[in-house]
Amino acid sequence: MSNLELFHFESGKKSFEDFGIENGTKWWYSRELMEMLDYDNYSTFRNAINRAMSACASLNIPIDENFISTKRVINGKEVQDYK
């Protein structure tokens, strides 16, 4: 079974791997993950991101290497995002 089959639950919807962007390594935008995970709004998802950052900090995993803050334009509006 491939990763695409493993993370693909509904036909017609993008899979986890489809949302990834490859640039030497594979990464995802947090706002696209939010959509895929069916969160209602970014502030709620931001709480999950903060908990993930705290977990990384407690395990001595470099936060700045794994949560890269960026700004993007979505629907004509500049927004905060992570990759």
TORTOR-511959 format. One record per residue (C-alpha): y, x, z. Coordinates in steps of 0.02 Angstrom, whole numbers, plus 50000, padded with zeros to 5 digits. Layout:
// TORTOR-511959
YXZ
...
This chain:
// TORTOR-511959
500005000050000
501695007149951
503265007050060
504014994049945
502574982149979
502644985650165
504494981250181
504594967350053
504414950150130
505184937550009
505114937549821
506814937949740
507594947249887
507924965849893
506704976249995
507184989050127
506945003050001
508024994049871
509514995149988
509315014050009
510405026549919
509675043349872
510745058949874
509565073049925
509025061750069
508855042950077
510145033250177
510795015650200
512485007550233
512514998250398
513334982750322
511934981350195
510614983450331
511524969950431
511324958150285
509504962550260
509114960250446
509984943250441
511374946750568
512774933850562
514224945950580
514624964350589
515234964150769
513514958250827
512664971450721
513884984450786
513154981350960
511434985950892
512185001650813
512985006450979
511315004351068
510475015250936
511825028450959
511555028051148
509685030151125
509985045151011
511175052851139
509905050851279
508585059351170
509755073451117
509715067650936
511375072250851
512355056050828
513585063150703
512155068350588
511285051450594
512755039150601
514095044750480
515675034350497
516465029550331
517665017050256
517205006750104
518034993350002
517044977150004
517724961749916
519414970349897
519564974150083
519374991250166
518084990450306
517275002150432
515455006150395
514115018850437
512875027850328
